[in-house]
Each structure stands twice: as C-alpha cells, then as structure tokens.
Amino acid sequence: MTELAGRFEPEHLPILDQAVHLAGDLVSEAFQLDLTNYRQWPVDTRHYPDLAPDEIAPGVLAQVLCYRRQALFPSQQPDFYRVCLYDPAILEAANRESLPLPTLLAYVLTHEYIHVARFIRFLELVSLEPELRSREESLVHAQTRELLAGRDLPGLGGLLELFNQNRLALDPLDPLARLIER
C-alpha cells in the first residue's frame, strides 16, 4: 500500500485526543449508553502506526472492525470493536480539501462511534448485507451531521458538502464491519 501522506505527528495527537473526547461524549449521550463514559465502551480506537496489516483498508479514512472473543460462555466475553483511523488518508484529505484537521477528525470519529453504538444497541447488525449498506451509511451520516450541528467546528459546512458530493470515503466498500475471531 502506498502512503498518501505522513502519519500523525506528536502535534496532531492532542487534536486526535480532543476529537475522541468530543465524539465519545456526543455519541454516548445521544444513544443513552448505560456506561459511565465512552472510555468504558467495548471499543478501542487506534491510528495507523498501531494497526496490524490486516486492519488496513486502502482508499478510506477509517473503518470499524468487530472482534469476536472466544469464550466458554458468550456472555463472559462480549464482542469488542476497533475503530481504525488511517492517518495517511486523513492527512491527505485534510491537505487536499483544505479541511481543518480537528473538524475532520471530529466528523470521522463521531461517524465511526455511531456505528459502534448502533451495534451495541442492536440497532444494526455488524454483518450487514451489502445491498443494505448504503442505507446504513446514509443514516449514520445524517446522525453524524445532527450530532455535530451547532458545534464550533470551523469548516464543517465544507466538509459536509464533500460528503454530499461523495468526494470523501469514510468506510470500506466491503460489508459494514469485518468480523474477526480472536
């Protein structure tokens, strides 16, 4: 895979951390997750240097993977989700489209966390049929817009227009999330 741009540098990490907090708080509140805070969700957010080769999907900004834990009793080890951020693609999109990185990261993470919340709440299946994928993506994009509306995010209108024009791809074109047994 050819890298489109560099990886997040140390100065990007506080921006990423702020976006994780904002997205986690918004989605946790919106979906009324019965968890103290989003840090207790069964979700792990990683960016490019921390991803395994099989967790990388070219041509997208991010994806959600579902890991099925093997346990004697399924209730003992619930599934967990990994949000995979692709630094090269995110940085390249921010540069190419002149998007503020904090706004792009807030959108991407809110979108992916909505997918996770929908899986946790059983509002959607992890292994969604391909023909239903575009409906799910449209719904999640609409919910993302709704949650971010009114937030002080410079360039949000331009970012939303890019998604409306299908000039940015958030998730892989494969099924909504891959299931991986571990």
C-alpha positions in Angstrom: 0.0 0.0 0.0 1.3 3.4 -0.9 1.2 6.0 1.8 -0.8 9.1 0.7 0.7 11.3 3.4 2.6 11.0 6.6 1.4 9.7 9.9 0.1 11.8 12.8 3.0 13.7 14.3 3.2 14.5 18.0 1.5 17.8 17.5 -1.5 16.0 16.0 -2.1 13.7 19.0 -3.7 16.4 21.2 -6.1 17.2 18.3 -6.9 13.5 18.0 -7.5 13.2 21.7 -9.9 16.2 21.7 -11.8 14.7 18.8 -12.0 11.3 20.6 -13.5 13.0 23.7 -16.0 15.1 21.7 -17.2 12.2 19.6 -17.3 9.8 22.5 -19.3 12.3 24.7 -21.8 13.2 21.9 -22.5 9.6 20.8 -22.7 8.3 24.4 -25.3 10.9 25.3 -27.2 10.5 22.0 -27.5 6.7 22.3 -28.0 6.8 26.1 -25.4 4.1 26.6 -25.7 2.7 30.0 -22.0 3.2 30.6 -20.3 5.7 32.9 -18.4 7.2 29.9 -17.3 6.3 26.4 -13.9 5.0 27.7 -15.8 2.0 29.1 -17.3 1.1 25.8 -16.1 -2.2 24.3 -14.2 -0.1 21.7 -10.5 0.5 21.0 -9.5 3.5 18.8 -6.2 3.2 17.0 -4.4 5.0 14.4 -2.1 4.0 11.6 1.1 3.0 13.4 -0.8 0.8 15.8 -2.8 -1.2 13.2 -2.0 -4.7 12.1 -1.6 -5.2 8.3 -5.0 -6.9 8.1 -6.6 -3.9 9.8 -5.7 -1.5 7.0 -8.2 -0.7 4.2 -6.9 1.4 1.3 -8.9 4.3 0.0 -10.9 5.2 3.1 -10.4 7.4 6.2 -11.5 4.9 8.8 -13.3 1.6 9.5 -14.8 -0.4 12.3 -13.8 -3.9 12.9 -15.7 -6.3 15.2 -13.6 -8.8 17.2 -15.4 -11.8 18.4 -13.9 -13.0 21.6 -13.7 -16.7 22.1 -15.1 -17.7 25.5 -16.6 -20.7 27.1 -19.8 -18.7 27.7 -20.6 -15.9 25.2 -21.9 -13.6 28.0 -18.5 -13.7 29.7 -16.6 -12.1 26.8 -18.7 -9.6 24.8 -17.6 -8.6 21.3 -15.4 -5.6 21.1 -14.9 -3.1 18.3 -11.8 -1.4 16.9 -12.1 2.0 15.2 -9.1 2.1 12.8 -8.0 5.6 11.7 -5.9 5.9 8.6 -3.5 8.8 9.3 -2.2 9.0 5.7 -5.6 9.2 4.1 -6.9 11.6 6.8 -4.0 14.0 6.5 -4.0 13.8 2.7 -7.8 14.6 2.6 -7.3 17.5 5.1 -4.5 18.9 2.9 -6.2 18.3 -0.5 -9.5 19.8 0.6 -8.2 22.5 2.9 -10.1 21.0 5.9 -9.3 21.8 9.5 -7.9 18.6 11.0 -9.9 18.9 14.2 -13.1 19.1 12.3 -12.3 16.2 10.0 -11.3 14.0 13.0 -14.4 15.0 14.9 -16.6 14.0 12.0 -14.8 10.7 11.3 -14.8 9.6 14.9 -18.4 10.6 15.5 -19.4 8.7 12.4 -17.5 5.6 13.5 -18.6 5.7 17.1 -22.2 5.9 15.9 -21.7 2.7 14.0 -20.3 1.1 17.3 -23.2 2.5 19.3 -25.7 1.1 16.8 -24.0 -2.3 17.1 -24.0 -2.2 20.9 -27.7 -1.2 20.9 -28.5 -3.9 18.3 -29.9 -1.2 16.0 -27.9 -2.7 13.2 -26.1 -6.0 12.6 -22.3 -6.0 12.3 -22.5 -8.3 9.3 -24.8 -6.1 7.2 -25.8 -7.4 3.8 -24.1 -5.4 1.0 -27.4 -4.2 -0.5 -28.3 -2.6 2.8 -25.0 -0.8 3.3 -25.8 2.5 1.5 -29.0 2.9 3.6 -27.0 2.4 6.8 -24.3 4.8 5.7 -26.8 7.5 4.8 -28.5 7.1 8.2 -25.1 7.3 10.1 -24.1 10.3 8.0 -27.4 12.0 8.9 -26.9 11.2 12.6 -23.4 12.5 12.5 -24.5 15.8 10.9 -27.2 16.1 13.6 -24.8 15.5 16.5 -22.2 18.0 15.2 -24.7 20.7 14.2 -24.3 23.8 16.3 -20.8 22.8 17.4 -18.0 25.3 16.9 -16.2 23.3 14.2 -14.5 25.5 11.6 -15.1 24.2 8.0 -17.9 21.8 9.0 -20.2 23.1 6.2 -17.5 22.5 3.6 -16.8 19.0 5.0 -20.5 18.1 4.8 -20.6 19.3 1.2 -17.7 17.0 0.3 -19.5 14.0 1.8 -22.7 15.1 -0.1 -20.7 15.1 -3.3 -19.2 11.6 -2.4 -15.7 13.1 -2.6 -14.6 11.6 0.7 -15.0 7.9 1.7 -15.2 7.1 5.3 -15.6 3.4 5.4 -14.5 0.5 3.1 -16.9 -0.6 0.3 -16.9 -4.1 1.8 -19.5 -5.1 4.4 -20.1 -2.5 7.1 -17.6 -4.2 9.5 -15.5 -7.2 9.4 -15.8 -9.9 12.0 -12.5 -11.3 13.3 -12.3 -14.2 15.6 -9.7 -13.9 18.4 
